[in-house]
Amino acid sequence: MALELTDTTIEHRGSSYALSGGPTEWAITRAGTVLGHLVVKSSAGEEGEPVYTTSLPDGTAGNLEGTDWEQVVRGHLNEFDPEIADPTSDVPSAGG
């Protein structure tokens, strides 16, 4: 599923996130804080769909990729948003 919007929001684990930019890179933000970027890695992957990946705010490449941009963003947030608790930890996050 291609992301054709320049600005959109998604709800994830109780928070609202904004994606802005496009057509090949979107900033992923929560409350004005940039948590990373969604980037088009390839405009046409094996099945003809765009392939997305992520990067950190400093430009370091993320380790996720796929054709479902929303799932790629959700995976990135699970890994890099400090407000989301680590499901393997007994210590609550700062926001929870």
PDB file of N, CA, C and O in Angstrom:
ATOM      1  N   MET A   1       0.838  -1.165   0.000  1.00  0.00           N
ATOM      2  CA  MET A   1       0.000   0.000   0.000  1.00  0.00           C
ATOM      3  C   MET A   1       0.893   1.240   0.000  1.00  0.00           C
ATOM      4  O   MET A   1       1.626   1.483   0.959  1.00  0.00           O
ATOM      5  N   ALA A   2       0.830   2.001  -1.047  1.00  0.00           N
ATOM      6  CA  ALA A   2       1.671   3.184  -1.192  1.00  0.00           C
ATOM      7  C   ALA A   2       1.142   4.341  -0.352  1.00  0.00           C
ATOM      8  O   ALA A   2      -0.068   4.543  -0.244  1.00  0.00           O
ATOM      9  N   LEU A   3       2.045   5.081   0.227  1.00  0.00           N
ATOM     10  CA  LEU A   3       1.695   6.294   0.967  1.00  0.00           C
ATOM     11  C   LEU A   3       1.755   7.444  -0.019  1.00  0.00           C
ATOM     12  O   LEU A   3       2.832   7.832  -0.469  1.00  0.00           O
ATOM     13  N   GLU A   4       0.593   7.986  -0.352  1.00  0.00           N
ATOM     14  CA  GLU A   4       0.529   9.040  -1.347  1.00  0.00           C
ATOM     15  C   GLU A   4       0.263  10.412  -0.733  1.00  0.00           C
ATOM     16  O   GLU A   4       0.278  11.420  -1.440  1.00  0.00           O
ATOM     17  N   LEU A   5       0.021  10.457   0.570  1.00  0.00           N
ATOM     18  CA  LEU A   5      -0.271  11.716   1.244  1.00  0.00           C
ATOM     19  C   LEU A   5       1.026  12.416   1.647  1.00  0.00           C
ATOM     20  O   LEU A   5       2.052  11.772   1.866  1.00  0.00           O
ATOM     21  N   THR A   6       0.963  13.742   1.741  1.00  0.00           N
ATOM     22  CA  THR A   6       2.119  14.476   2.245  1.00  0.00           C
ATOM     23  C   THR A   6       2.069  14.588   3.755  1.00  0.00           C
ATOM     24  O   THR A   6       3.112  14.668   4.404  1.00  0.00           O
ATOM     25  N   ASP A   7       0.865  14.596   4.329  1.00  0.00           N
ATOM     26  CA  ASP A   7       0.697  14.684   5.775  1.00  0.00           C
ATOM     27  C   ASP A   7      -0.412  13.732   6.201  1.00  0.00           C
ATOM     28  O   ASP A   7      -1.484  13.697   5.597  1.00  0.00           O
ATOM     29  N   THR A   8      -0.141  12.964   7.245  1.00  0.00           N
ATOM     30  CA  THR A   8      -1.151  12.065   7.791  1.00  0.00           C
ATOM     31  C   THR A   8      -0.829  11.800   9.258  1.00  0.00           C
ATOM     32  O   THR A   8       0.275  12.088   9.721  1.00  0.00           O
ATOM     33  N   THR A   9      -1.775  11.263   9.966  1.00  0.00           N
ATOM     34  CA  THR A   9      -1.542  10.888  11.358  1.00  0.00           C
ATOM     35  C   THR A   9      -1.932   9.437  11.556  1.00  0.00           C
ATOM     36  O   THR A   9      -2.795   8.911  10.853  1.00  0.00           O
ATOM     37  N   ILE A  10      -1.285   8.793  12.527  1.00  0.00           N
ATOM     38  CA  ILE A  10      -1.677   7.451  12.923  1.00  0.00           C
ATOM     39  C   ILE A  10      -1.716   7.410  14.447  1.00  0.00           C
ATOM     40  O   ILE A  10      -0.969   8.117  15.124  1.00  0.00           O
ATOM     41  N   GLU A  11      -2.589   6.581  14.961  1.00  0.00           N
ATOM     42  CA  GLU A  11      -2.675   6.334  16.390  1.00  0.00           C
ATOM     43  C   GLU A  11      -1.937   5.030  16.655  1.00  0.00           C
ATOM     44  O   GLU A  11      -2.108   4.045  15.937  1.00  0.00           O
ATOM     45  N   HIS A  12      -1.112   5.042  17.700  1.00  0.00           N
ATOM     46  CA  HIS A  12      -0.358   3.835  18.026  1.00  0.00           C
ATOM     47  C   HIS A  12      -0.122   3.793  19.522  1.00  0.00           C
ATOM     48  O   HIS A  12       0.472   4.707  20.092  1.00  0.00           O
ATOM     49  N   ARG A  13      -0.584   2.743  20.146  1.00  0.00           N
ATOM     50  CA  ARG A  13      -0.366   2.485  21.571  1.00  0.00           C
ATOM     51  C   ARG A  13      -0.680   3.700  22.444  1.00  0.00           C
ATOM     52  O   ARG A  13       0.078   4.056  23.347  1.00  0.00           O
ATOM     53  N   GLY A  14      -1.820   4.324  22.147  1.00  0.00           N
ATOM     54  CA  GLY A  14      -2.298   5.425  22.975  1.00  0.00           C
ATOM     55  C   GLY A  14      -1.763   6.796  22.640  1.00  0.00           C
ATOM     56  O   GLY A  14      -2.096   7.762  23.326  1.00  0.00           O
ATOM     57  N   SER A  15      -0.949   6.919  21.614  1.00  0.00           N
ATOM     58  CA  SER A  15      -0.405   8.221  21.216  1.00  0.00           C
ATOM     59  C   SER A  15      -0.726   8.496  19.759  1.00  0.00           C
ATOM     60  O   SER A  15      -0.976   7.580  18.975  1.00  0.00           O
ATOM     61  N   SER A  16      -0.714   9.767  19.413  1.00  0.00           N
ATOM     62  CA  SER A  16      -0.947  10.201  18.044  1.00  0.00           C
ATOM     63  C   SER A  16       0.384  10.641  17.437  1.00  0.00           C
ATOM     64  O   SER A  16       1.139  11.396  18.050  1.00  0.00           O
ATOM     65  N   TYR A  17       0.654  10.165  16.244  1.00  0.00           N
ATOM     66  CA  TYR A  17       1.905  10.473  15.544  1.00  0.00           C
ATOM     67  C   TYR A  17       1.585  11.113  14.202  1.00  0.00           C
ATOM     68  O   TYR A  17       0.620  10.737  13.536  1.00  0.00           O
ATOM     69  N   ALA A  18       2.399  12.076  13.818  1.00  0.00           N
ATOM     70  CA  ALA A  18       2.230  12.746  12.531  1.00  0.00           C
ATOM     71  C   ALA A  18       3.336  12.313  11.580  1.00  0.00           C
ATOM     72  O   ALA A  18       4.490  12.152  11.977  1.00  0.00           O
ATOM     73  N   LEU A  19       2.969  12.128  10.335  1.00  0.00           N
ATOM     74  CA  LEU A  19       3.937  11.909   9.265  1.00  0.00           C
ATOM     75  C   LEU A  19       3.787  13.082   8.316  1.00  0.00           C
ATOM     76  O   LEU A  19       2.684  13.373   7.854  1.00  0.00           O
ATOM     77  N   SER A  20       4.881  13.751   8.025  1.00  0.00           N
ATOM     78  CA  SER A  20       4.823  14.885   7.113  1.00  0.00           C
ATOM     79  C   SER A  20       6.031  14.873   6.198  1.00  0.00           C
ATOM     80  O   SER A  20       7.134  14.493   6.590  1.00  0.00           O
ATOM     81  N   GLY A  21       5.794  15.297   4.976  1.00  0.00           N
ATOM     82  CA  GLY A  21       6.863  15.343   3.983  1.00  0.00           C
ATOM     83  C   GLY A  21       6.384  14.737   2.689  1.00  0.00           C
ATOM     84  O   GLY A  21       5.337  15.105   2.156  1.00  0.00           O
ATOM     85  N   GLY A  22       7.175  13.793   2.188  1.00  0.00           N
ATOM     86  CA  GLY A  22       6.837  13.096   0.955  1.00  0.00           C
ATOM     87  C   GLY A  22       7.457  13.801  -0.233  1.00  0.00           C
ATOM     88  O   GLY A  22       7.946  14.918  -0.063  1.00  0.00           O
ATOM     89  N   PRO A  23       7.470  13.241  -1.392  1.00  0.00           N
ATOM     90  CA  PRO A  23       6.891  11.943  -1.720  1.00  0.00           C
ATOM     91  C   PRO A  23       7.817  10.754  -1.450  1.00  0.00           C
ATOM     92  O   PRO A  23       7.401   9.607  -1.617  1.00  0.00           O
ATOM     93  N   THR A  24       9.067  11.005  -1.033  1.00  0.00           N
ATOM     94  CA  THR A  24       9.960   9.863  -0.800  1.00  0.00           C
ATOM     95  C   THR A  24      10.479   9.783   0.631  1.00  0.00           C
ATOM     96  O   THR A  24      11.142   8.810   0.992  1.00  0.00           O
ATOM     97  N   GLU A  25      10.186  10.801   1.460  1.00  0.00           N
ATOM     98  CA  GLU A  25      10.627  10.776   2.859  1.00  0.00           C
ATOM     99  C   GLU A  25       9.665  11.588   3.715  1.00  0.00           C
ATOM    100  O   GLU A  25       9.289  12.708   3.368  1.00  0.00           O
ATOM    101  N   TRP A  26       9.272  10.995   4.848  1.00  0.00           N
ATOM    102  CA  TRP A  26       8.357  11.628   5.783  1.00  0.00           C
ATOM    103  C   TRP A  26       8.985  11.650   7.164  1.00  0.00           C
ATOM    104  O   TRP A  26       9.568  10.654   7.594  1.00  0.00           O
ATOM    105  N   ALA A  27       8.875  12.772   7.868  1.00  0.00           N
ATOM    106  CA  ALA A  27       9.298  12.855   9.265  1.00  0.00           C
ATOM    107  C   ALA A  27       8.209  12.213  10.120  1.00  0.00           C
ATOM    108  O   ALA A  27       7.020  12.437   9.891  1.00  0.00           O
ATOM    109  N   ILE A  28       8.617  11.418  11.099  1.00  0.00           N
ATOM    110  CA  ILE A  28       7.692  10.793  12.044  1.00  0.00           C
ATOM    111  C   ILE A  28       7.827  11.569  13.349  1.00  0.00           C
ATOM    112  O   ILE A  28       8.895  11.577  13.962  1.00  0.00           O
ATOM    113  N   THR A  29       6.738  12.225  13.778  1.00  0.00           N
ATOM    114  CA  THR A  29       6.814  13.062  14.974  1.00  0.00           C
ATOM    115  C   THR A  29       5.700  12.742  15.965  1.00  0.00           C
ATOM    116  O   THR A  29       4.623  12.273  15.597  1.00  0.00           O
ATOM    117  N   ARG A  30       5.995  13.010  17.226  1.00  0.00           N
ATOM    118  CA  ARG A  30       4.997  12.970  18.301  1.00  0.00           C
ATOM    119  C   ARG A  30       5.174  14.253  19.086  1.00  0.00           C
ATOM    120  O   ARG A  30       6.254  14.522  19.612  1.00  0.00           O
ATOM    121  N   ALA A  31       4.117  15.043  19.166  1.00  0.00           N
ATOM    122  CA  ALA A  31       4.141  16.310  19.910  1.00  0.00           C
ATOM    123  C   ALA A  31       5.323  17.188  19.499  1.00  0.00           C
ATOM    124  O   ALA A  31       5.961  17.810  20.347  1.00  0.00           O
ATOM    125  N   GLY A  32       5.612  17.236  18.205  1.00  0.00           N
ATOM    126  CA  GLY A  32       6.676  18.087  17.691  1.00  0.00           C
ATOM    127  C   GLY A  32       8.076  17.520  17.757  1.00  0.00           C
ATOM    128  O   GLY A  32       9.014  18.136  17.250  1.00  0.00           O
ATOM    129  N   THR A  33       8.241  16.346  18.379  1.00  0.00           N
ATOM    130  CA  THR A  33       9.558  15.717  18.477  1.00  0.00           C
ATOM    131  C   THR A  33       9.739  14.726  17.334  1.00  0.00           C
ATOM    132  O   THR A  33       8.927  13.817  17.163  1.00  0.00           O
ATOM    133  N   VAL A  34      10.789  14.896  16.562  1.00  0.00           N
ATOM    134  CA  VAL A  34      11.071  13.977  15.452  1.00  0.00           C
ATOM    135  C   VAL A  34      11.651  12.688  16.028  1.00  0.00           C
ATOM    136  O   VAL A  34      12.665  12.698  16.725  1.00  0.00           O
ATOM    137  N   LEU A  35      10.978  11.576  15.717  1.00  0.00           N
ATOM    138  CA  LEU A  35      11.404  10.259  16.198  1.00  0.00           C
ATOM    139  C   LEU A  35      12.083   9.439  15.114  1.00  0.00           C
ATOM    140  O   LEU A  35      12.601   8.355  15.382  1.00  0.00           O
ATOM    141  N   GLY A  36      12.083   9.954  13.897  1.00  0.00           N
ATOM    142  CA  GLY A  36      12.714   9.251  12.790  1.00  0.00           C
ATOM    143  C   GLY A  36      12.073   9.657  11.481  1.00  0.00           C
ATOM    144  O   GLY A  36      11.317  10.626  11.403  1.00  0.00           O
ATOM    145  N   HIS A  37      12.397   8.887  10.452  1.00  0.00           N
ATOM    146  CA  HIS A  37      11.866   9.163   9.116  1.00  0.00           C
ATOM    147  C   HIS A  37      11.441   7.861   8.456  1.00  0.00           C
ATOM    148  O   HIS A  37      12.068   6.817   8.637  1.00  0.00           O
ATOM    149  N   LEU A  38      10.366   7.945   7.690  1.00  0.00           N
ATOM    150  CA  LEU A  38       9.938   6.870   6.811  1.00  0.00           C
ATOM    151  C   LEU A  38      10.474   7.223   5.432  1.00  0.00           C
ATOM    152  O   LEU A  38      10.254   8.331   4.941  1.00  0.00           O
ATOM    153  N   VAL A  39      11.178   6.282   4.806  1.00  0.00           N
ATOM    154  CA  VAL A  39      11.864   6.559   3.545  1.00  0.00           C
ATOM    155  C   VAL A  39      11.490   5.500   2.513  1.00  0.00           C
ATOM    156  O   VAL A  39      11.409   4.315   2.834  1.00  0.00           O
ATOM    157  N   VAL A  40      11.264   5.931   1.272  1.00  0.00           N
ATOM    158  CA  VAL A  40      11.043   4.984   0.184  1.00  0.00           C
ATOM    159  C   VAL A  40      12.407   4.421  -0.199  1.00  0.00           C
ATOM    160  O   VAL A  40      13.274   5.144  -0.691  1.00  0.00           O
ATOM    161  N   LYS A  41      12.584   3.130   0.030  1.00  0.00           N
ATOM    162  CA  LYS A  41      13.846   2.459  -0.310  1.00  0.00           C
ATOM    163  C   LYS A  41      13.869   2.096  -1.788  1.00  0.00           C
ATOM    164  O   LYS A  41      14.905   2.189  -2.447  1.00  0.00           O
ATOM    165  N   SER A  42      12.718   1.682  -2.300  1.00  0.00           N
ATOM    166  CA  SER A  42      12.584   1.327  -3.705  1.00  0.00           C
ATOM    167  C   SER A  42      11.166   1.670  -4.131  1.00  0.00           C
ATOM    168  O   SER A  42      10.211   1.358  -3.420  1.00  0.00           O
ATOM    169  N   SER A  43      11.022   2.306  -5.280  1.00  0.00           N
ATOM    170  CA  SER A  43       9.686   2.689  -5.735  1.00  0.00           C
ATOM    171  C   SER A  43       8.885   1.497  -6.249  1.00  0.00           C
ATOM    172  O   SER A  43       7.659   1.574  -6.334  1.00  0.00           O
ATOM    173  N   ALA A  44       9.547   0.404  -6.591  1.00  0.00           N
ATOM    174  CA  ALA A  44       8.838  -0.795  -7.059  1.00  0.00           C
ATOM    175  C   ALA A  44       9.619  -2.030  -6.643  1.00  0.00           C
ATOM    176  O   ALA A  44      10.603  -2.403  -7.282  1.00  0.00           O
ATOM    177  N   GLY A  45       9.167  -2.660  -5.560  1.00  0.00           N
ATOM    178  CA  GLY A  45       9.800  -3.885  -5.075  1.00  0.00           C
ATOM    179  C   GLY A  45       9.399  -5.080  -5.921  1.00  0.00           C
ATOM    180  O   GLY A  45       8.882  -4.924  -7.027  1.00  0.00           O
ATOM    181  N   GLU A  46       9.639  -6.271  -5.396  1.00  0.00           N
ATOM    182  CA  GLU A  46       9.362  -7.495  -6.133  1.00  0.00           C
ATOM    183  C   GLU A  46       7.920  -7.616  -6.608  1.00  0.00           C
ATOM    184  O   GLU A  46       7.663  -8.152  -7.686  1.00  0.00           O
ATOM    185  N   GLU A  47       6.983  -7.123  -5.812  1.00  0.00           N
ATOM    186  CA  GLU A  47       5.564  -7.225  -6.163  1.00  0.00           C
ATOM    187  C   GLU A  47       5.029  -5.932  -6.772  1.00  0.00           C
ATOM    188  O   GLU A  47       3.815  -5.754  -6.872  1.00  0.00           O
ATOM    189  N   GLY A  48       5.917  -5.031  -7.179  1.00  0.00           N
ATOM    190  CA  GLY A  48       5.516  -3.778  -7.791  1.00  0.00           C
ATOM    191  C   GLY A  48       5.103  -2.700  -6.808  1.00  0.00           C
ATOM    192  O   GLY A  48       4.760  -1.591  -7.217  1.00  0.00           O
ATOM    193  N   GLU A  49       5.130  -3.007  -5.514  1.00  0.00           N
ATOM    194  CA  GLU A  49       4.774  -2.049  -4.471  1.00  0.00           C
ATOM    195  C   GLU A  49       6.024  -1.306  -4.009  1.00  0.00           C
ATOM    196  O   GLU A  49       7.125  -1.853  -4.073  1.00  0.00           O
ATOM    197  N   PRO A  50       5.869  -0.069  -3.546  1.00  0.00           N
ATOM    198  CA  PRO A  50       7.018   0.620  -2.953  1.00  0.00           C
ATOM    199  C   PRO A  50       7.500  -0.124  -1.712  1.00  0.00           C
ATOM    200  O   PRO A  50       6.702  -0.720  -0.988  1.00  0.00           O
ATOM    201  N   VAL A  51       8.799  -0.086  -1.474  1.00  0.00           N
ATOM    202  CA  VAL A  51       9.398  -0.683  -0.280  1.00  0.00           C
ATOM    203  C   VAL A  51       9.866   0.469   0.600  1.00  0.00           C
ATOM    204  O   VAL A  51      10.587   1.360   0.151  1.00  0.00           O
ATOM    205  N   TYR A  52       9.442   0.435   1.865  1.00  0.00           N
ATOM    206  CA  TYR A  52       9.763   1.490   2.823  1.00  0.00           C
ATOM    207  C   TYR A  52      10.774   0.992   3.839  1.00  0.00           C
ATOM    208  O   TYR A  52      10.846  -0.200   4.139  1.00  0.00           O
ATOM    209  N   THR A  53      11.550   1.925   4.360  1.00  0.00           N
ATOM    210  CA  THR A  53      12.463   1.670   5.463  1.00  0.00           C
ATOM    211  C   THR A  53      12.397   2.875   6.388  1.00  0.00           C
ATOM    212  O   THR A  53      11.666   3.828   6.118  1.00  0.00           O
ATOM    213  N   THR A  54      13.150   2.839   7.468  1.00  0.00           N
ATOM    214  CA  THR A  54      13.156   3.957   8.402  1.00  0.00           C
ATOM    215  C   THR A  54      14.580   4.421   8.655  1.00  0.00           C
ATOM    216  O   THR A  54      15.548   3.717   8.369  1.00  0.00           O
ATOM    217  N   SER A  55      14.678   5.621   9.195  1.00  0.00           N
ATOM    218  CA  SER A  55      15.963   6.123   9.665  1.00  0.00           C
ATOM    219  C   SER A  55      15.723   6.883  10.961  1.00  0.00           C
ATOM    220  O   SER A  55      14.617   7.356  11.224  1.00  0.00           O
ATOM    221  N   LEU A  56      16.767   6.993  11.761  1.00  0.00           N
ATOM    222  CA  LEU A  56      16.701   7.737  13.009  1.00  0.00           C
ATOM    223  C   LEU A  56      16.826   9.228  12.713  1.00  0.00           C
ATOM    224  O   LEU A  56      17.224   9.600  11.609  1.00  0.00           O
ATOM    225  N   PRO A  57      16.497  10.088  13.673  1.00  0.00           N
ATOM    226  CA  PRO A  57      16.603  11.531  13.434  1.00  0.00           C
ATOM    227  C   PRO A  57      17.989  11.977  12.982  1.00  0.00           C
ATOM    228  O   PRO A  57      18.107  12.956  12.245  1.00  0.00           O
ATOM    229  N   ASP A  58      19.049  11.272  13.413  1.00  0.00           N
ATOM    230  CA  ASP A  58      20.406  11.652  13.019  1.00  0.00           C
ATOM    231  C   ASP A  58      20.810  11.106  11.649  1.00  0.00           C
ATOM    232  O   ASP A  58      21.941  11.312  11.208  1.00  0.00           O
ATOM    233  N   GLY A  59      19.888  10.410  10.972  1.00  0.00           N
ATOM    234  CA  GLY A  59      20.168   9.877   9.648  1.00  0.00           C
ATOM    235  C   GLY A  59      20.643   8.442   9.631  1.00  0.00           C
ATOM    236  O   GLY A  59      20.774   7.853   8.558  1.00  0.00           O
ATOM    237  N   THR A  60      20.907   7.856  10.801  1.00  0.00           N
ATOM    238  CA  THR A  60      21.313   6.453  10.868  1.00  0.00           C
ATOM    239  C   THR A  60      20.196   5.580  10.318  1.00  0.00           C
ATOM    240  O   THR A  60      19.029   5.757  10.669  1.00  0.00           O
ATOM    241  N   ALA A  61      20.551   4.649   9.465  1.00  0.00           N
ATOM    242  CA  ALA A  61      19.552   3.767   8.859  1.00  0.00           C
ATOM    243  C   ALA A  61      18.904   2.876   9.897  1.00  0.00           C
ATOM    244  O   ALA A  61      19.569   2.358  10.795  1.00  0.00           O
ATOM    245  N   GLY A  62      17.591   2.703   9.765  1.00  0.00           N
ATOM    246  CA  GLY A  62      16.862   1.772  10.622  1.00  0.00           C
ATOM    247  C   GLY A  62      17.024   0.356  10.106  1.00  0.00           C
ATOM    248  O   GLY A  62      17.653   0.127   9.074  1.00  0.00           O
ATOM    249  N   ASN A  63      16.452  -0.590  10.831  1.00  0.00           N
ATOM    250  CA  ASN A  63      16.612  -1.984  10.431  1.00  0.00           C
ATOM    251  C   ASN A  63      15.310  -2.610   9.954  1.00  0.00           C
ATOM    252  O   ASN A  63      15.237  -3.829   9.797  1.00  0.00           O
ATOM    253  N   LEU A  64      14.285  -1.804   9.721  1.00  0.00           N
ATOM    254  CA  LEU A  64      13.001  -2.316   9.266  1.00  0.00           C
ATOM    255  C   LEU A  64      12.771  -1.950   7.817  1.00  0.00           C
ATOM    256  O   LEU A  64      13.197  -0.894   7.349  1.00  0.00           O
ATOM    257  N   GLU A  65      12.090  -2.839   7.114  1.00  0.00           N
ATOM    258  CA  GLU A  65      11.651  -2.504   5.764  1.00  0.00           C
ATOM    259  C   GLU A  65      10.460  -3.367   5.409  1.00  0.00           C
ATOM    260  O   GLU A  65      10.270  -4.452   5.958  1.00  0.00           O
ATOM    261  N   GLY A  66       9.659  -2.865   4.479  1.00  0.00           N
ATOM    262  CA  GLY A  66       8.493  -3.603   4.027  1.00  0.00           C
ATOM    263  C   GLY A  66       7.642  -2.763   3.107  1.00  0.00           C
ATOM    264  O   GLY A  66       7.923  -1.586   2.883  1.00  0.00           O
ATOM    265  N   THR A  67       6.597  -3.374   2.574  1.00  0.00           N
ATOM    266  CA  THR A  67       5.718  -2.667   1.648  1.00  0.00           C
ATOM    267  C   THR A  67       4.540  -2.003   2.346  1.00  0.00           C
ATOM    268  O   THR A  67       3.876  -1.156   1.749  1.00  0.00           O
ATOM    269  N   ASP A  68       4.266  -2.366   3.592  1.00  0.00           N
ATOM    270  CA  ASP A  68       3.187  -1.759   4.363  1.00  0.00           C
ATOM    271  C   ASP A  68       3.776  -0.630   5.209  1.00  0.00           C
ATOM    272  O   ASP A  68       4.301  -0.875   6.295  1.00  0.00           O
ATOM    273  N   TRP A  69       3.692   0.590   4.716  1.00  0.00           N
ATOM    274  CA  TRP A  69       4.335   1.723   5.382  1.00  0.00           C
ATOM    275  C   TRP A  69       3.867   1.881   6.824  1.00  0.00           C
ATOM    276  O   TRP A  69       4.661   2.226   7.699  1.00  0.00           O
ATOM    277  N   GLU A  70       2.578   1.631   7.078  1.00  0.00           N
ATOM    278  CA  GLU A  70       2.060   1.826   8.429  1.00  0.00           C
ATOM    279  C   GLU A  70       2.676   0.830   9.411  1.00  0.00           C
ATOM    280  O   GLU A  70       3.001   1.203  10.538  1.00  0.00           O
ATOM    281  N   GLN A  71       2.839  -0.409   9.011  1.00  0.00           N
ATOM    282  CA  GLN A  71       3.464  -1.401   9.882  1.00  0.00           C
ATOM    283  C   GLN A  71       4.951  -1.103  10.086  1.00  0.00           C
ATOM    284  O   GLN A  71       5.487  -1.342  11.168  1.00  0.00           O
ATOM    285  N   VAL A  72       5.612  -0.588   9.064  1.00  0.00           N
ATOM    286  CA  VAL A  72       7.018  -0.197   9.203  1.00  0.00           C
ATOM    287  C   VAL A  72       7.137   0.937  10.227  1.00  0.00           C
ATOM    288  O   VAL A  72       8.029   0.911  11.075  1.00  0.00           O
ATOM    289  N   VAL A  73       6.250   1.927  10.155  1.00  0.00           N
ATOM    290  CA  VAL A  73       6.267   3.037  11.109  1.00  0.00           C
ATOM    291  C   VAL A  73       5.978   2.529  12.519  1.00  0.00           C
ATOM    292  O   VAL A  73       6.661   2.915  13.467  1.00  0.00           O
ATOM    293  N   ARG A  74       4.969   1.665  12.665  1.00  0.00           N
ATOM    294  CA  ARG A  74       4.631   1.133  13.990  1.00  0.00           C
ATOM    295  C   ARG A  74       5.809   0.350  14.592  1.00  0.00           C
ATOM    296  O   ARG A  74       6.096   0.481  15.782  1.00  0.00           O
ATOM    297  N   GLY A  75       6.474  -0.445  13.786  1.00  0.00           N
ATOM    298  CA  GLY A  75       7.644  -1.175  14.267  1.00  0.00           C
ATOM    299  C   GLY A  75       8.754  -0.230  14.702  1.00  0.00           C
ATOM    300  O   GLY A  75       9.410  -0.459  15.718  1.00  0.00           O
ATOM    301  N   HIS A  76       8.962   0.821  13.938  1.00  0.00           N
ATOM    302  CA  HIS A  76       9.974   1.822  14.285  1.00  0.00           C
ATOM    303  C   HIS A  76       9.627   2.482  15.627  1.00  0.00           C
ATOM    304  O   HIS A  76      10.494   2.651  16.484  1.00  0.00           O
ATOM    305  N   LEU A  77       8.363   2.850  15.797  1.00  0.00           N
ATOM    306  CA  LEU A  77       7.944   3.487  17.043  1.00  0.00           C
ATOM    307  C   LEU A  77       8.120   2.545  18.228  1.00  0.00           C
ATOM    308  O   LEU A  77       8.567   2.971  19.293  1.00  0.00           O
ATOM    309  N   ASN A  78       7.776   1.279  18.057  1.00  0.00           N
ATOM    310  CA  ASN A  78       7.952   0.308  19.140  1.00  0.00           C
ATOM    311  C   ASN A  78       9.407   0.231  19.586  1.00  0.00           C
ATOM    312  O   ASN A  78       9.699   0.009  20.761  1.00  0.00           O
ATOM    313  N   GLU A  79      10.306   0.417  18.637  1.00  0.00           N
ATOM    314  CA  GLU A  79      11.732   0.291  18.929  1.00  0.00           C
ATOM    315  C   GLU A  79      12.365   1.586  19.432  1.00  0.00           C
ATOM    316  O   GLU A  79      13.260   1.545  20.277  1.00  0.00           O
ATOM    317  N   PHE A  80      11.913   2.737  18.922  1.00  0.00           N
ATOM    318  CA  PHE A  80      12.646   3.975  19.170  1.00  0.00           C
ATOM    319  C   PHE A  80      11.898   5.081  19.900  1.00  0.00           C
ATOM    320  O   PHE A  80      12.514   6.090  20.241  1.00  0.00           O
ATOM    321  N   ASP A  81      10.602   4.942  20.156  1.00  0.00           N
ATOM    322  CA  ASP A  81       9.901   5.989  20.903  1.00  0.00           C
ATOM    323  C   ASP A  81      10.122   5.760  22.397  1.00  0.00           C
ATOM    324  O   ASP A  81       9.692   4.736  22.929  1.00  0.00           O
ATOM    325  N   PRO A  82      10.779   6.683  23.077  1.00  0.00           N
ATOM    326  CA  PRO A  82      11.057   6.489  24.504  1.00  0.00           C
ATOM    327  C   PRO A  82       9.796   6.466  25.362  1.00  0.00           C
ATOM    328  O   PRO A  82       9.855   6.038  26.515  1.00  0.00           O
ATOM    329  N   GLU A  83       8.670   6.909  24.841  1.00  0.00           N
ATOM    330  CA  GLU A  83       7.415   6.890  25.593  1.00  0.00           C
ATOM    331  C   GLU A  83       6.758   5.509  25.602  1.00  0.00           C
ATOM    332  O   GLU A  83       5.852   5.262  26.398  1.00  0.00           O
ATOM    333  N   ILE A  84       7.202   4.618  24.735  1.00  0.00           N
ATOM    334  CA  ILE A  84       6.629   3.276  24.665  1.00  0.00           C
ATOM    335  C   ILE A  84       7.476   2.344  25.520  1.00  0.00           C
ATOM    336  O   ILE A  84       8.693   2.264  25.352  1.00  0.00           O
ATOM    337  N   ALA A  85       6.827   1.652  26.426  1.00  0.00           N
ATOM    338  CA  ALA A  85       7.536   0.736  27.324  1.00  0.00           C
ATOM    339  C   ALA A  85       8.070  -0.455  26.547  1.00  0.00           C
ATOM    340  O   ALA A  85       7.420  -0.952  25.627  1.00  0.00           O
ATOM    341  N   ASP A  86       9.236  -0.899  26.916  1.00  0.00           N
ATOM    342  CA  ASP A  86       9.818  -2.112  26.367  1.00  0.00           C
ATOM    343  C   ASP A  86       9.003  -3.289  26.895  1.00  0.00           C
ATOM    344  O   ASP A  86       8.954  -3.501  28.106  1.00  0.00           O
ATOM    345  N   PRO A  87       8.356  -4.068  26.003  1.00  0.00           N
ATOM    346  CA  PRO A  87       7.508  -5.165  26.478  1.00  0.00           C
ATOM    347  C   PRO A  87       8.291  -6.242  27.220  1.00  0.00           C
ATOM    348  O   PRO A  87       7.685  -7.072  27.897  1.00  0.00           O
ATOM    349  N   THR A  88       9.602  -6.255  27.114  1.00  0.00           N
ATOM    350  CA  THR A  88      10.407  -7.258  27.813  1.00  0.00           C
ATOM    351  C   THR A  88      10.924  -6.753  29.157  1.00  0.00           C
ATOM    352  O   THR A  88      11.616  -7.469  29.880  1.00  0.00           O
ATOM    353  N   SER A  89      10.572  -5.491  29.482  1.00  0.00           N
ATOM    354  CA  SER A  89      11.060  -4.874  30.717  1.00  0.00           C
ATOM    355  C   SER A  89       9.959  -4.814  31.767  1.00  0.00           C
ATOM    356  O   SER A  89       8.783  -4.651  31.442  1.00  0.00           O
ATOM    357  N   ASP A  90      10.352  -4.948  33.025  1.00  0.00           N
ATOM    358  CA  ASP A  90       9.422  -4.776  34.133  1.00  0.00           C
ATOM    359  C   ASP A  90       9.364  -3.332  34.593  1.00  0.00           C
ATOM    360  O   ASP A  90       8.582  -2.991  35.480  1.00  0.00           O
ATOM    361  N   VAL A  91      10.190  -2.477  33.993  1.00  0.00           N
ATOM    362  CA  VAL A  91      10.256  -1.070  34.368  1.00  0.00           C
ATOM    363  C   VAL A  91       9.342  -0.283  33.453  1.00  0.00           C
ATOM    364  O   VAL A  91       9.497  -0.361  32.234  1.00  0.00           O
ATOM    365  N   PRO A  92       8.374   0.489  34.000  1.00  0.00           N
ATOM    366  CA  PRO A  92       7.485   1.280  33.139  1.00  0.00           C
ATOM    367  C   PRO A  92       8.244   2.392  32.441  1.00  0.00           C
ATOM    368  O   PRO A  92       9.268   2.868  32.933  1.00  0.00           O
ATOM    369  N   SER A  93       7.722   2.808  31.272  1.00  0.00           N
ATOM    370  CA  SER A  93       8.344   3.913  30.538  1.00  0.00           C
ATOM    371  C   SER A  93       8.013   5.229  31.221  1.00  0.00           C
ATOM    372  O   SER A  93       7.209   5.275  32.152  1.00  0.00           O
ATOM    373  N   ALA A  94       8.640   6.292  30.750  1.00  0.00           N
ATOM    374  CA  ALA A  94       8.417   7.617  31.314  1.00  0.00           C
ATOM    375  C   ALA A  94       6.969   8.052  31.151  1.00  0.00           C
ATOM    376  O   ALA A  94       6.444   8.796  31.979  1.00  0.00           O
ATOM    377  N   GLY A  95       6.317   7.586  30.077  1.00  0.00           N
ATOM    378  CA  GLY A  95       4.934   7.987  29.836  1.00  0.00           C
ATOM    379  C   GLY A  95       3.931   6.989  30.356  1.00  0.00           C
ATOM    380  O   GLY A  95       2.730   7.235  30.239  1.00  0.00           O
ATOM    381  N   GLY A  96       4.355   5.874  30.924  1.00  0.00           N
ATOM    382  CA  GLY A  96       3.363   4.907  31.264  1.00  0.00           C
ATOM    383  C   GLY A  96       3.583   4.227  32.524  1.00  0.00           C
ATOM    384  O   GLY A  96       2.787   3.373  32.912  1.00  0.00           O
TER     385      GLY A  96
END
